[in-house]
Amino acid sequence: MDNNNWMQQLLMLGIGTTSVVADKLREVGDQLVKDGKLDPEQAKTVMDDMVQQLKSEQGNWEGNMQRQLRNMLQDLGVARQSEVDELRGRIDRLERQVRDLENKLWR
């Protein structure tokens, strides 16, 4: 399974959760206005502040999730893409050297 796909799914889960919470906060705000406990401007200000805080925390959550996933993959011994690319380059160079040596032997 593609590691980036896992990360993308986890991030989307976080974004979806934040969206659901923001919607519920708006519903609560609307209900408080309807019940007369807050005036519409107060409700809007409070809800906007809470939604902004959620978005800020989402960014922190995404960063933490990426860090934890990287650490977990490293603990499992999964190579990073840069390491795989470096090994591919080394293999290409070695294959070229073997071909060159073979060519020298057959001349």
MMTF fields as JSON, N, C-alpha, C and O atoms, coordinates in Angstrom:
{
  "mmtfVersion": "1.0.0",
  "mmtfProducer": "UNKNOWN",
  "numBonds": 427,
  "numAtoms": 428,
  "numGroups": 107,
  "numChains": 1,
  "numModels": 1,
  "chainsPerModel": [1],
  "groupsPerChain": [107],
  "chainIdList": ["A"],
  "bondAtomList": [4, 2, 8, 6, 12, 10, 16, 14, 20, 18, 24, 22, 28, 26, 32, 30, 36, 34, 40, 38, 44, 42, 48, 46, 52, 50, 56, 54, 60, 58, 64, 62, 68, 66, 72, 70, 76, 74, 80, 78, 84, 82, 88, 86, 92, 90, 96, 94, 100, 98, 104, 102, 108, 106, 112, 110, 116, 114, 120, 118, 124, 122, 128, 126, 132, 130, 136, 134, 140, 138, 144, 142, 148, 146, 152, 150, 156, 154, 160, 158, 164, 162, 168, 166, 172, 170, 176, 174, 180, 178, 184, 182, 188, 186, 192, 190, 196, 194, 200, 198, 204, 202, 208, 206, 212, 210, 216, 214, 220, 218, 224, 222, 228, 226, 232, 230, 236, 234, 240, 238, 244, 242, 248, 246, 252, 250, 256, 254, 260, 258, 264, 262, 268, 266, 272, 270, 276, 274, 280, 278, 284, 282, 288, 286, 292, 290, 296, 294, 300, 298, 304, 302, 308, 306, 312, 310, 316, 314, 320, 318, 324, 322, 328, 326, 332, 330, 336, 334, 340, 338, 344, 342, 348, 346, 352, 350, 356, 354, 360, 358, 364, 362, 368, 366, 372, 370, 376, 374, 380, 378, 384, 382, 388, 386, 392, 390, 396, 394, 400, 398, 404, 402, 408, 406, 412, 410, 416, 414, 420, 418, 424, 422],
  "bondOrderList": [1, 1, 1, 1, 1, 1, 1, 1, 1, 1, 1, 1, 1, 1, 1, 1, 1, 1, 1, 1, 1, 1, 1, 1, 1, 1, 1, 1, 1, 1, 1, 1, 1, 1, 1, 1, 1, 1, 1, 1, 1, 1, 1, 1, 1, 1, 1, 1, 1, 1, 1, 1, 1, 1, 1, 1, 1, 1, 1, 1, 1, 1, 1, 1, 1, 1, 1, 1, 1, 1, 1, 1, 1, 1, 1, 1, 1, 1, 1, 1, 1, 1, 1, 1, 1, 1, 1, 1, 1, 1, 1, 1, 1, 1, 1, 1, 1, 1, 1, 1, 1, 1, 1, 1, 1, 1],
  "groupList": [{"groupName": "MET", "atomNameList": ["N", "CA", "C", "O"], "elementList": ["N", "C", "C", "O"], "formalChargeList": [0, 0, 0, 0], "bondAtomList": [1, 0, 2, 1, 3, 2], "bondOrderList": [1, 1, 2], "singleLetterCode": "M", "chemCompType": "L-PEPTIDE LINKING"}, {"groupName": "ASP", "atomNameList": ["N", "CA", "C", "O"], "elementList": ["N", "C", "C", "O"], "formalChargeList": [0, 0, 0, 0], "bondAtomList": [1, 0, 2, 1, 3, 2], "bondOrderList": [1, 1, 2], "singleLetterCode": "D", "chemCompType": "L-PEPTIDE LINKING"}, {"groupName": "ASN", "atomNameList": ["N", "CA", "C", "O"], "elementList": ["N", "C", "C", "O"], "formalChargeList": [0, 0, 0, 0], "bondAtomList": [1, 0, 2, 1, 3, 2], "bondOrderList": [1, 1, 2], "singleLetterCode": "N", "chemCompType": "L-PEPTIDE LINKING"}, {"groupName": "TRP", "atomNameList": ["N", "CA", "C", "O"], "elementList": ["N", "C", "C", "O"], "formalChargeList": [0, 0, 0, 0], "bondAtomList": [1, 0, 2, 1, 3, 2], "bondOrderList": [1, 1, 2], "singleLetterCode": "W", "chemCompType": "L-PEPTIDE LINKING"}, {"groupName": "GLN", "atomNameList": ["N", "CA", "C", "O"], "elementList": ["N", "C", "C", "O"], "formalChargeList": [0, 0, 0, 0], "bondAtomList": [1, 0, 2, 1, 3, 2], "bondOrderList": [1, 1, 2], "singleLetterCode": "Q", "chemCompType": "L-PEPTIDE LINKING"}, {"groupName": "LEU", "atomNameList": ["N", "CA", "C", "O"], "elementList": ["N", "C", "C", "O"], "formalChargeList": [0, 0, 0, 0], "bondAtomList": [1, 0, 2, 1, 3, 2], "bondOrderList": [1, 1, 2], "singleLetterCode": "L", "chemCompType": "L-PEPTIDE LINKING"}, {"groupName": "GLY", "atomNameList": ["N", "CA", "C", "O"], "elementList": ["N", "C", "C", "O"], "formalChargeList": [0, 0, 0, 0], "bondAtomList": [1, 0, 2, 1, 3, 2], "bondOrderList": [1, 1, 2], "singleLetterCode": "G", "chemCompType": "PEPTIDE LINKING"}, {"groupName": "ILE", "atomNameList": ["N", "CA", "C", "O"], "elementList": ["N", "C", "C", "O"], "formalChargeList": [0, 0, 0, 0], "bondAtomList": [1, 0, 2, 1, 3, 2], "bondOrderList": [1, 1, 2], "singleLetterCode": "I", "chemCompType": "L-PEPTIDE LINKING"}, {"groupName": "THR", "atomNameList": ["N", "CA", "C", "O"], "elementList": ["N", "C", "C", "O"], "formalChargeList": [0, 0, 0, 0], "bondAtomList": [1, 0, 2, 1, 3, 2], "bondOrderList": [1, 1, 2], "singleLetterCode": "T", "chemCompType": "L-PEPTIDE LINKING"}, {"groupName": "SER", "atomNameList": ["N", "CA", "C", "O"], "elementList": ["N", "C", "C", "O"], "formalChargeList": [0, 0, 0, 0], "bondAtomList": [1, 0, 2, 1, 3, 2], "bondOrderList": [1, 1, 2], "singleLetterCode": "S", "chemCompType": "L-PEPTIDE LINKING"}, {"groupName": "VAL", "atomNameList": ["N", "CA", "C", "O"], "elementList": ["N", "C", "C", "O"], "formalChargeList": [0, 0, 0, 0], "bondAtomList": [1, 0, 2, 1, 3, 2], "bondOrderList": [1, 1, 2], "singleLetterCode": "V", "chemCompType": "L-PEPTIDE LINKING"}, {"groupName": "ALA", "atomNameList": ["N", "CA", "C", "O"], "elementList": ["N", "C", "C", "O"], "formalChargeList": [0, 0, 0, 0], "bondAtomList": [1, 0, 2, 1, 3, 2], "bondOrderList": [1, 1, 2], "singleLetterCode": "A", "chemCompType": "L-PEPTIDE LINKING"}, {"groupName": "LYS", "atomNameList": ["N", "CA", "C", "O"], "elementList": ["N", "C", "C", "O"], "formalChargeList": [0, 0, 0, 0], "bondAtomList": [1, 0, 2, 1, 3, 2], "bondOrderList": [1, 1, 2], "singleLetterCode": "K", "chemCompType": "L-PEPTIDE LINKING"}, {"groupName": "ARG", "atomNameList": ["N", "CA", "C", "O"], "elementList": ["N", "C", "C", "O"], "formalChargeList": [0, 0, 0, 0], "bondAtomList": [1, 0, 2, 1, 3, 2], "bondOrderList": [1, 1, 2], "singleLetterCode": "R", "chemCompType": "L-PEPTIDE LINKING"}, {"groupName": "GLU", "atomNameList": ["N", "CA", "C", "O"], "elementList": ["N", "C", "C", "O"], "formalChargeList": [0, 0, 0, 0], "bondAtomList": [1, 0, 2, 1, 3, 2], "bondOrderList": [1, 1, 2], "singleLetterCode": "E", "chemCompType": "L-PEPTIDE LINKING"}, {"groupName": "PRO", "atomNameList": ["N", "CA", "C", "O"], "elementList": ["N", "C", "C", "O"], "formalChargeList": [0, 0, 0, 0], "bondAtomList": [1, 0, 2, 1, 3, 2], "bondOrderList": [1, 1, 2], "singleLetterCode": "P", "chemCompType": "L-PEPTIDE LINKING"}],
  "groupTypeList": [0, 1, 2, 2, 2, 3, 0, 4, 4, 5, 5, 0, 5, 6, 7, 6, 8, 8, 9, 10, 10, 11, 1, 12, 5, 13, 14, 10, 6, 1, 4, 5, 10, 12, 1, 6, 12, 5, 1, 15, 14, 4, 11, 12, 8, 10, 0, 1, 1, 0, 10, 4, 4, 5, 12, 9, 14, 4, 6, 2, 3, 14, 6, 2, 0, 4, 13, 4, 5, 13, 2, 0, 5, 4, 1, 5, 6, 10, 11, 13, 4, 9, 14, 10, 1, 14, 5, 13, 6, 13, 7, 1, 13, 5, 14, 13, 4, 10, 13, 1, 5, 14, 2, 12, 5, 3, 13],
  "groupIdList": [1, 2, 3, 4, 5, 6, 7, 8, 9, 10, 11, 12, 13, 14, 15, 16, 17, 18, 19, 20, 21, 22, 23, 24, 25, 26, 27, 28, 29, 30, 31, 32, 33, 34, 35, 36, 37, 38, 39, 40, 41, 42, 43, 44, 45, 46, 47, 48, 49, 50, 51, 52, 53, 54, 55, 56, 57, 58, 59, 60, 61, 62, 63, 64, 65, 66, 67, 68, 69, 70, 71, 72, 73, 74, 75, 76, 77, 78, 79, 80, 81, 82, 83, 84, 85, 86, 87, 88, 89, 90, 91, 92, 93, 94, 95, 96, 97, 98, 99, 100, 101, 102, 103, 104, 105, 106, 107],
  "secStructList": [7, 7, 2, 2, 2, 2, 2, 2, 2, 2, 2, 2, 2, 2, 2, 2, 2, 2, 2, 2, 2, 2, 2, 2, 2, 2, 2, 2, 2, 2, 2, 2, 2, 2, 6, 6, 1, 1, 7, 2, 2, 2, 2, 2, 2, 2, 2, 2, 2, 2, 2, 2, 2, 2, 2, 2, 2, 2, 2, 2, 2, 2, 2, 2, 2, 2, 2, 2, 2, 2, 2, 2, 2, 2, 2, 6, 6, 7, 7, 7, 2, 2, 2, 2, 2, 2, 2, 2, 2, 2, 2, 2, 2, 2, 2, 2, 2, 2, 2, 2, 2, 2, 2, 2, 2, 2, 7],
  "xCoordList": [0.844, 0.0, 0.883, 1.92, 0.493, 1.248, 1.203, 0.121, 2.366, 2.443, 1.803, 1.161, 1.969, 1.357, -0.155, -0.829, -0.7, -2.146, -2.657, -3.703, -1.945, -2.318, -2.366, -3.332, -1.29, -1.204, -2.328, -2.935, -2.599, -3.661, -5.012, -5.814, -5.263, -6.527, -6.639, -7.708, -5.538, -5.564, -5.812, -6.573, -5.168, -5.367, -6.801, -7.395, -7.348, -8.731, -9.691, -10.69, -9.39, -10.203, -10.201, -11.245, -9.027, -8.924, -9.694, -10.37, -9.59, -10.317, -11.822, -12.572, -12.26, -13.683, -14.209, -15.314, -13.413, -13.815, -13.944, -14.902, -13.005, -13.051, -14.282, -14.925, -14.608, -15.775, -17.063, -17.948, -17.165, -18.36, -18.487, -19.582, -17.383, -17.41, -17.819, -18.608, -17.293, -17.648, -19.139, -19.788, -19.686, -21.124, -21.939, -22.933, -21.531, -22.249, -22.168, -23.139, -21.0, -20.864, -21.828, -22.435, -21.962, -22.897, -24.338, -25.13, -24.665, -26.018, -26.283, -27.362, -25.295, -25.447, -25.603, -26.447, -24.793, -24.903, -26.276, -26.868, -26.787, -28.126, -29.189, -30.137, -29.022, -29.995, -29.932, -30.969, -28.734, -28.609, -29.251, -29.863, -29.111, -29.76, -31.272, -32.007, -31.726, -33.167, -33.764, -34.885, -32.999, -33.475, -33.329, -33.778, -32.697, -32.527, -31.376, -31.284, -30.51, -29.383, -28.199, -27.358, -28.142, -27.117, -27.774, -28.726, -27.242, -27.751, -26.97, -25.877, -27.516, -26.891, -25.438, -24.617, -25.11, -23.738, -22.777, -21.667, -23.217, -22.386, -22.167, -21.048, -23.216, -23.118, -22.15, -21.32, -22.265, -21.37, -19.922, -19.047, -19.66, -18.295, -17.747, -16.62, -18.535, -18.095, -17.848, -16.824, -18.77, -18.63, -17.449, -16.72, -17.262, -16.121, -14.802, -13.864, -14.746, -13.53, -13.266, -12.132, -14.319, -14.164, -13.763, -12.917, -14.357, -14.023, -12.571, -11.846, -12.15, -10.756, -9.803, -8.761, -10.152, -9.308, -9.241, -8.182, -10.379, -10.397, -9.482, -8.737, -9.536, -8.689, -7.219, -6.388, -6.898, -5.516, -5.066, -3.962, -5.923, -5.589, -5.501, -4.731, -6.282, -6.225, -4.837, -4.283, -4.272, -2.922, -1.919, -1.027, -2.063, -1.189, -1.394, -0.43, -2.645, -2.964, -2.336, -1.767, -2.443, -1.872, -0.369, 0.19, 0.285, 1.737, 2.138, 3.085, 1.402, 1.688, 1.453, 2.234, 0.388, 0.063, 1.156, 1.565, 1.619, 2.682, 3.953, 4.611, 4.296, 5.49, 5.377, 6.319, 4.228, 4.021, 4.057, 4.624, 3.462, 3.461, 4.875, 5.267, 5.644, 7.045, 7.832, 8.593, 7.65, 8.352, 7.944, 8.786, 6.657, 6.167, 6.756, 7.194, 6.765, 7.326, 8.818, 9.337, 9.497, 10.924, 11.151, 12.054, 10.34, 10.456, 10.201, 10.787, 9.325, 9.021, 10.091, 10.069, 11.022, 12.097, 11.736, 12.417, 10.687, 10.284, 11.19, 11.328, 11.799, 12.729, 11.983, 10.875, 12.618, 12.067, 12.319, 13.209, 11.543, 11.674, 13.069, 13.62, 13.642, 14.987, 16.014, 16.955, 15.834, 16.744, 16.598, 17.591, 15.37, 15.119, 15.718, 16.343, 15.53, 16.086, 17.613, 18.221, 18.217, 19.677, 20.149, 21.125, 19.466, 19.838, 19.655, 20.47, 18.605, 18.403, 19.559, 20.031, 20.009, 21.134, 22.407, 23.165, 22.628, 23.813, 23.723, 24.722, 22.559, 22.38, 22.643, 23.318, 22.118, 22.356, 23.849, 24.342, 24.575, 26.019, 26.742, 27.627, 26.372, 27.003, 26.711, 27.591, 25.47, 25.128, 25.947, 26.399, 26.141, 26.955, 28.398, 29.019, 28.92, 30.287, 30.434, 31.42, 29.442, 29.481, 29.444, 30.204, 28.574, 28.494, 29.819, 30.291, 30.409, 31.695, 32.773, 33.569, 32.787, 33.765, 33.526, 34.472, 32.268, 31.932, 32.377, 32.935, 32.122, 32.528, 34.043, 34.526, 34.793, 36.246, 36.739, 37.7, 36.083, 36.48, 36.244, 37.013, 35.218, 34.846, 35.549, 35.366, 36.323, 37.021, 38.272, 38.985],
  "yCoordList": [-1.187, 0.0, 1.243, 1.265, 2.245, 3.482, 4.26, 4.56, 4.586, 5.298, 6.67, 7.107, 7.358, 8.684, 8.591, 9.504, 7.481, 7.294, 7.171, 7.731, 6.455, 6.358, 7.729, 8.098, 8.483, 9.8, 10.694, 11.437, 10.616, 11.442, 11.076, 11.96, 9.795, 9.371, 9.855, 10.292, 9.781, 10.268, 11.772, 12.256, 12.499, 13.947, 14.294, 15.213, 13.568, 13.814, 13.521, 14.219, 12.495, 12.183, 13.362, 13.737, 13.949, 15.108, 16.296, 17.001, 16.517, 17.631, 17.404, 18.332, 16.188, 15.867, 16.028, 16.53, 15.601, 15.733, 17.201, 17.591, 18.005, 19.439, 20.071, 20.927, 19.659, 20.189, 19.838, 20.68, 18.602, 18.167, 18.954, 19.398, 19.134, 19.888, 21.338, 21.905, 21.937, 23.323, 23.433, 24.387, 22.453, 22.466, 22.357, 23.065, 21.484, 21.317, 22.586, 22.964, 23.248, 24.505, 25.559, 26.31, 25.607, 26.571, 26.247, 27.148, 24.963, 24.565, 24.994, 25.498, 24.795, 25.196, 26.711, 27.216, 27.425, 28.885, 29.341, 30.242, 28.718, 29.061, 28.786, 29.556, 27.68, 27.325, 28.329, 28.704, 28.767, 29.759, 31.083, 31.755, 31.451, 32.673, 32.49, 33.376, 31.332, 31.051, 31.075, 31.543, 30.561, 30.533, 31.879, 32.048, 32.838, 34.175, 34.28, 35.275, 33.308, 33.333, 34.141, 34.616, 34.292, 35.113, 35.916, 35.468, 37.127, 37.846, 37.358, 36.81, 37.549, 36.996, 37.425, 36.622, 38.68, 39.142, 38.454, 38.083, 38.281, 37.566, 36.119, 35.608, 35.482, 34.09, 33.969, 33.061, 34.891, 34.854, 35.022, 34.292, 35.965, 36.206, 34.989, 34.564, 34.434, 33.26, 32.077, 31.403, 31.825, 30.68, 30.861, 29.908, 32.084, 32.343, 32.107, 31.532, 32.564, 32.35, 30.856, 30.393, 30.116, 28.675, 27.938, 27.044, 28.305, 27.67, 27.992, 27.126, 29.244, 29.618, 28.811, 28.359, 28.629, 27.837, 26.38, 25.755, 25.849, 24.473, 24.324, 23.349, 25.287, 25.23, 25.293, 24.596, 26.12, 26.226, 24.904, 24.432, 24.314, 23.033, 21.924, 20.978, 22.028, 21.03, 21.021, 19.956, 22.206, 22.288, 21.622, 20.905, 21.859, 21.203, 19.7, 18.935, 19.275, 17.852, 17.201, 16.114, 17.87, 17.322, 17.17, 16.147, 18.173, 18.107, 16.989, 16.247, 16.877, 15.801, 14.436, 13.51, 14.309, 13.032, 12.647, 11.488, 13.605, 13.327, 12.882, 11.933, 13.571, 13.239, 11.832, 11.045, 11.515, 10.204, 9.106, 8.038, 9.362, 8.365, 8.131, 6.987, 9.201, 9.052, 8.227, 7.338, 8.52, 7.776, 6.311, 5.427, 6.058, 4.687, 3.916, 2.776, 4.532, 3.883, 3.636, 2.604, 4.577, 4.404, 3.25, 2.438, 3.171, 2.071, 0.718, -0.29, 0.703, -0.54, -0.885, -1.965, 0.039, -0.214, 0.1, -0.361, 0.87, 1.254, 2.383, 3.408, 2.182, 3.18, 4.415, 4.323, 5.579, 6.819, 6.835, 6.143, 7.618, 7.69, 8.145, 7.648, 9.076, 9.555, 8.43, 8.359, 7.551, 6.418, 5.435, 4.923, 5.178, 4.272, 4.856, 4.137, 6.151, 6.807, 6.721, 6.467, 6.935, 6.838, 5.426, 5.257, 4.423, 3.03, 2.705, 1.991, 3.217, 2.998, 3.58, 2.969, 4.765, 5.4, 4.567, 4.401, 4.051, 3.215, 1.933, 1.502, 1.329, 0.112, 0.419, -0.351, 1.533, 1.922, 2.063, 1.583, 2.734, 2.904, 1.556, 1.328, 0.672, -0.653, -1.473, -2.159, -1.395, -2.12, -1.599, -2.382, -0.285, 0.306, -0.185, -0.513, -0.231, -0.696, -2.16, -2.531, -2.998, -4.415, -4.535, -5.317, -3.773, -3.813, -3.388, -3.997, -2.328, -1.858, -2.932, -3.156, -3.586, -4.656, -5.837, -6.411, -6.194, -7.28, -6.94, -7.778, -5.697, -5.255, -5.305, -5.673, -4.938, -4.987, -6.423, -6.686, -7.353, -8.768, -9.361, -10.218, -8.933, -9.518, -8.857, -9.29, -7.85, -7.153, -7.852, -7.413],
  "zCoordList": [0.0, 0.0, 0.0, 0.663, -0.716, -0.848, 0.47, 0.976, 1.024, 2.302, 2.229, 3.184, 1.1, 0.951, 0.973, 1.45, 0.453, 0.458, 1.897, 2.225, 2.748, 4.161, 4.79, 5.457, 4.562, 5.159, 4.658, 5.429, 3.367, 2.791, 3.411, 3.713, 3.598, 4.199, 5.639, 6.065, 6.394, 7.773, 7.825, 8.663, 6.927, 6.891, 6.501, 7.065, 5.551, 5.141, 6.291, 6.461, 7.078, 8.248, 9.207, 9.741, 9.426, 10.31, 9.771, 10.52, 8.468, 7.849, 7.95, 8.254, 7.699, 7.786, 9.195, 9.401, 10.172, 11.573, 11.943, 12.611, 11.521, 11.807, 11.175, 11.784, 9.974, 9.284, 10.026, 10.173, 10.489, 11.228, 12.522, 12.867, 13.245, 14.505, 14.239, 14.994, 13.18, 12.844, 12.549, 12.976, 11.817, 11.524, 12.806, 12.969, 13.711, 14.981, 15.823, 16.477, 15.806, 16.544, 16.001, 16.765, 14.69, 14.094, 14.498, 14.776, 14.528, 14.949, 16.386, 16.698, 17.265, 18.667, 18.746, 19.485, 17.989, 17.974, 17.51, 18.104, 16.444, 15.951, 17.007, 17.161, 17.735, 18.775, 19.925, 20.472, 20.297, 21.365, 20.969, 21.799, 19.709, 19.217, 19.249, 19.687, 18.782, 18.75, 20.16, 20.357, 21.149, 22.532, 23.23, 24.363, 22.55, 23.115, 24.099, 24.818, 24.155, 25.088, 24.541, 25.305, 23.222, 22.577, 21.475, 20.838, 21.258, 20.097, 18.874, 19.017, 17.692, 16.484, 16.284, 15.842, 16.602, 16.412, 17.37, 16.99, 18.634, 19.608, 19.158, 19.214, 18.722, 18.286, 17.116, 17.074, 16.171, 15.01, 15.449, 14.983, 16.334, 16.808, 17.542, 17.29, 18.441, 19.214, 18.287, 18.399, 17.381, 16.477, 15.518, 15.241, 15.012, 14.128, 14.862, 14.31, 16.126, 16.923, 17.131, 17.006, 17.446, 17.68, 16.396, 16.433, 15.285, 14.009, 13.641, 13.153, 13.877, 13.594, 14.464, 13.989, 15.734, 16.634, 16.171, 16.215, 15.73, 15.211, 14.004, 13.9, 13.095, 11.9, 12.292, 11.709, 13.269, 13.737, 14.348, 14.079, 15.168, 15.792, 14.755, 14.924, 13.681, 12.608, 11.992, 11.72, 11.77, 11.226, 12.155, 11.702, 13.458, 14.432, 14.404, 14.467, 14.309, 14.276, 13.049, 13.137, 11.91, 10.675, 10.803, 10.407, 11.35, 11.532, 12.475, 12.213, 13.581, 14.536, 13.914, 14.128, 13.152, 12.519, 11.507, 11.448, 10.727, 9.759, 10.472, 10.046, 11.562, 12.323, 12.913, 12.828, 13.508, 14.104, 13.05, 13.28, 11.91, 10.843, 10.324, 10.09, 10.142, 9.711, 10.718, 10.336, 12.02, 13.065, 13.069, 13.224, 12.899, 12.884, 11.698, 11.852, 10.533, 9.349, 9.521, 9.095, 10.142, 10.393, 11.365, 11.162, 12.421, 13.383, 12.728, 13.122, 11.726, 11.016, 9.983, 9.393, 9.77, 8.825, 7.386, 6.47, 7.164, 5.81, 5.339, 6.008, 4.191, 3.658, 3.167, 2.64, 3.353, 2.806, 1.308, 0.814, 0.594, -0.856, -1.26, -2.242, -0.522, -0.852, -0.732, -1.523, 0.257, 0.413, -0.744, -1.261, -1.141, -2.266, -3.543, -4.322, -3.758, -4.946, -4.962, -6.001, -3.795, -3.706, -4.046, -4.777, -3.522, -3.818, -5.298, -5.884, -5.894, -7.338, -8.142, -9.102, -7.741, -8.422, -8.28, -9.236, -7.085, -6.868, -7.695, -8.272, -7.758, -8.565, -10.033, -10.716, -10.523, -11.924, -12.205, -13.225, -11.284, -11.477, -11.478, -12.303, -10.565, -10.502, -11.76, -12.281, -12.242, -13.471, -14.646, -15.482, -14.716, -15.773, -15.681, -16.692, -14.465, -14.267, -14.685, -15.322, -14.322, -14.704, -16.224, -16.794, -16.892, -18.351, -18.981, -19.941, -18.419, -18.942, -18.794, -19.706, -17.64, -17.43, -18.364, -18.904, -18.55, -19.479, -20.895, -21.603, -21.297, -22.626, -22.807, -23.877, -21.77, -21.845, -21.979, -22.701, -21.285, -21.34, -22.726, -23.163, -23.413, -24.705, -25.883, -27.021, -25.65, -26.755, -27.116, -28.018]
}
